[in-house]
Amino acid sequence: MKNIPVRSLVRVSLIAPLCIAILVGLTSSAKEYALNTVLLKSALMYIVIFFMGMYNLGLMLLLAPRLQYGSRNYKIIRIILSFTGAALFNYLLFRGILYSSLHTYLIPDWYDQVRNKMIWPMLFLLHGLVVNVLVFILHNYITLLHAKNHTELENARLKFANTEAINQLLRQQIHPHFLFNALNTLKSLIRRHPEKAEEYLIHLSDFLRASISKGQRDIISLKDELKLSSDYLEMQKMRVGEALRFEISVDQQSLSNKWLPAFSLQPLLENAIKHNVLTVEDPLYLAVIQEGEYLKVVNNLQIKHQTEVSTGSGLMNLTERYRMLTGEDILIEDDGKTFTVKIKILQHAGSHHRG
């Protein structure tokens, strides 16, 4: 229903008949018809087109909840009912005019010559179909224009949300707390485990380089997003040791030609580490698991009593981006023991992922 621009369609159903009625009036005046005839012809044209416009709008509102809007069945049934209704309305209108005093003004003089033939019904049927085609074209144009504007607005909102997510991630990376932990961990590893220090530095370098180089993309490949998340988890693992345990279980064949919104996994992993207790006695378990068309991020719950102040904007931003991309929300489950976030894997790198 929200895809139907009701107000715009009502507006065009009021304005278009008025313009055509004025045109009919001017044409009739040019033919030197009487004023009564000119006004009646103009009024009749306005009524016919206005009724057709409202009738077609009513059909759209009636069919949209019952059939998938824009589907083949929706289009076929809408066309059949639209033109059937137009033909029936014009036939009844003609019969009403014929048996009223209005026929003196509105029925052409040559009608008496074809009164007993089949020409007059065909003429009014043709009149109704032509009017309905006009209304149909206007409504489709307004609907397409609305859809185009809606898509452009969603794309703009998506770019803004994606830029906000990227900026948030970059702010976290250059945040003194993040840099202090990274450099402090690197310093400790250089003294005790030089070989691990080199490995840590590689992960840190890859993580920062990927964040910056892919920072301008709305959507990145599933492979790149998992690599970014893996580098982040490896760094945290080297920092806290056995207090953090993780696994990434994704079908390798799924890595090709599959996509995710940029920086959608790493913030979820960071939130889990940020808000839960990590000790060797009670380690935090993190898992990234493929489940059909979804990736789910799961962690056991052992909430810190005192945690850093969080606005929850990261999860809200991710939810908004997914809603604009797919028309769906991310799935969040909390059973008191584990916390799970499910995000849908995108099947292509385009901007439209709605089912």
ABEGO torsion letter per residue (X at the ends): XAABBAAAAAAAAAAAAAAAAAAAAAAAAAAGBBAAAAAAAAAAAAAAAAAAAAAAAAAAAAAAAABBBGBAAAAAAAAAAAAAAAAAAAAAAAAAAAABAAAAAABBAAAAAAAABAAAAAAAAAAAAAAAAAAAAAAAAAAAAAAAAAAAAAAAAAAAAAAAAAAAAAAAAABAAAAAAAAAAAAAAAAABAAAAAAAAAAAAAAAAAAAAAAABABBBAAAAAAAAAAAAAAAAAAAEAABBBBBBBBAAAABGBBBBBGAAAAAAAAAAAABBBBAABBBBBBBBBBEABBBBBBBBBBBABBBBBAGAAAAAAAAAAAAAAGBBBBBBBAGABBBBBBBBBABABABABX
